[in-house]
Amino acid sequence: MSRIISALLLVVAMAAVPAFADEAPLTLADNAPDRYVVVKGDTLWGISGRFLNEPWRWPEIWRLNMAQIKNPHLIYPGDIILLDYVDGRPRLRLGKPIGSGNVKLSPEVHSEQITKAIPSIPPNAIEPFISRPLVVGAHDLDDAPQLVGMDDSRVIIGHGDEIFALGITDNHPNWHIYRLGAPLKNPVPENFFGETKKDVLGPVETYMRGPLPALTPVGTEKPVDPVVATVGKPGDLLGYEVVYLGTARLKEQGEVSTLEVLTAKEEILQGDLLMPAEEPVLESYMPHVLETDVAGGQVVSVYGGVGVGSKFSVVAINLGENVGLEPGHVLGIYSKRNATYRDKKQRARTIALPDKRNGVLFVFRVFDRVSYGLVMEAARPVVVGDGIKKP
């Protein structure tokens, strides 16, 4: 399938500039080039980092509207990106070399395969997470096919081995093998002495920084904490993370179905579950900031069961469709900090310091109350409990 893009139409579309009145002025990166030739392997994030100190503000320097931001198949290897200024503001535009000798830039129709368009972020970093199940509810697995046996001569299941399952009712060719993992819960804050506070009723912000303003819905006299209403209380169950084990191909469907293992990432055991495997669909969303900030957002898991994350780690957060998140949204990762001091009576005190932005998260998959994002920047380790809000 081809996508035809006209550079002339692109210039016209750039006139429909979204409102960025609330944003600080764009700042160019040190030694930002006047022009850049796109090469295979580039990403929109990486290219924008050559020009901007804040790569997620790419749509602003391109003067794109929200419809274009969601469908940014505009840039291909060989394109020339030019930096110029309009009314004193930096702008990027697309040019094409034509003729010989001196390079001349002119609008022209550009036809390429969609698959060759420059992606937003490294696709190999998120492709394994696009089609796999990641979060399920307590009863979502009740009807999932179950692995009940394997070749008795095999101790370790690997490529080419046969497994047997109950509950496969269709001839879907490929299947994911997985098992229910750890529950995803809102982090429970620790008190100033490092001990977990079990009786916290409000969110982290309520405990650490005093109560938040309460909202009183019509028809009730009981005030409702707006953060609790959005993300829930500490310790609330958000879902269960699914552990991906491998893939299998259906060889024969029946009351007891036979499958052949194609890949085995971890040990596969009797009782593991199966789900139809679909081809991953990689959207190429441009980065854009959530229009309205939300309170109470936190990192709830670093994928893979590791304790800390870093650049290109996948993390789960306790915000999802319930607050308007969608793939392409960029959020800031904020480390929580405390300071211990002695007051005027020489008593030891601990106080919460303002959160410090530690990194940037690119959301690529969204569920009802949970989203997964790729850590694009991290100045220090990313841990469960780190705050999530607008960058």
FENZI-V527174 format. One record per residue. N is the residue number from 1. PHI is phi in whole degrees, 0 to 359 (NA if undefined). Layout:
n->{N	N}
phi->{PHI	PHI}
This chain:
n->{1	2	3	4	5	6	7	8	9	10	11	12	13	14	15	16	17	18	19	20	21	22	23	24	25	26	27	28	29	30	31	32	33	34	35	36	37	38	39	40	41	42	43	44	45	46	47	48	49	50	51	52	53	54	55	56	57	58	59	60	61	62	63	64	65	66	67	68	69	70	71	72	73	74	75	76	77	78	79	80	81	82	83	84	85	86	87	88	89	90	91	92	93	94	95	96	97	98	99	100	101	102	103	104	105	106	107	108	109	110	111	112	113	114	115	116	117	118	119	120	121	122	123	124	125	126	127	128	129	130	131	132	133	134	135	136	137	138	139	140	141	142	143	144	145	146	147	148	149	150	151	152	153	154	155	156	157	158	159	160	161	162	163	164	165	166	167	168	169	170	171	172	173	174	175	176	177	178	179	180	181	182	183	184	185	186	187	188	189	190	191	192	193	194	195	196	197	198	199	200	201	202	203	204	205	206	207	208	209	210	211	212	213	214	215	216	217	218	219	220	221	222	223	224	225	226	227	228	229	230	231	232	233	234	235	236	237	238	239	240	241	242	243	244	245	246	247	248	249	250	251	252	253	254	255	256	257	258	259	260	261	262	263	264	265	266	267	268	269	270	271	272	273	274	275	276	277	278	279	280	281	282	283	284	285	286	287	288	289	290	291	292	293	294	295	296	297	298	299	300	301	302	303	304	305	306	307	308	309	310	311	312	313	314	315	316	317	318	319	320	321	322	323	324	325	326	327	328	329	330	331	332	333	334	335	336	337	338	339	340	341	342	343	344	345	346	347	348	349	350	351	352	353	354	355	356	357	358	359	360	361	362	363	364	365	366	367	368	369	370	371	372	373	374	375	376	377	378	379	380	381	382	383	384	385	386	387	388	389	390	391}
phi->{NA	256	231	263	234	256	296	295	295	297	297	297	296	294	292	276	272	289	279	238	298	279	272	290	302	295	240	281	292	300	59	299	285	282	208	214	264	289	238	299	100	293	234	300	296	295	295	295	294	289	254	240	286	241	301	291	268	309	300	291	286	271	58	265	269	295	295	291	301	279	225	269	283	243	234	225	306	97	295	249	259	247	256	219	229	232	55	82	255	292	214	255	217	257	228	233	285	226	73	231	74	297	284	245	250	211	298	205	288	235	242	215	289	304	295	266	294	289	282	290	225	304	295	292	283	241	306	298	260	284	260	282	293	239	227	225	278	299	244	292	261	301	256	289	303	236	284	244	192	207	300	298	280	256	268	244	280	215	304	93	286	264	229	231	223	257	96	277	253	222	261	303	289	239	223	273	251	204	218	293	256	288	291	264	231	300	301	264	293	260	283	291	254	83	265	293	272	278	256	289	257	255	287	305	296	295	287	276	233	93	292	272	302	262	253	243	299	298	91	221	260	274	294	244	292	297	288	299	296	270	252	90	272	304	88	297	283	260	155	240	282	260	267	279	250	164	228	216	250	288	262	208	264	187	302	245	271	252	230	250	288	263	219	223	281	221	299	258	232	300	100	293	248	231	215	305	264	255	294	293	249	268	285	248	290	284	295	210	275	303	295	243	288	232	258	89	290	214	287	250	196	256	300	102	79	280	282	226	241	211	302	72	283	260	233	257	234	269	232	208	300	296	244	88	290	212	305	106	293	249	231	272	255	240	278	271	228	234	229	255	212	248	282	295	261	64	269	290	229	233	227	281	270	303	298	245	292	255	191	226	241	252	283	235	213	232	245	299	240	223	227	245	221	260	288	269	218	204	279	211	304	266	231	301	102	302	285	230	199	302	288}
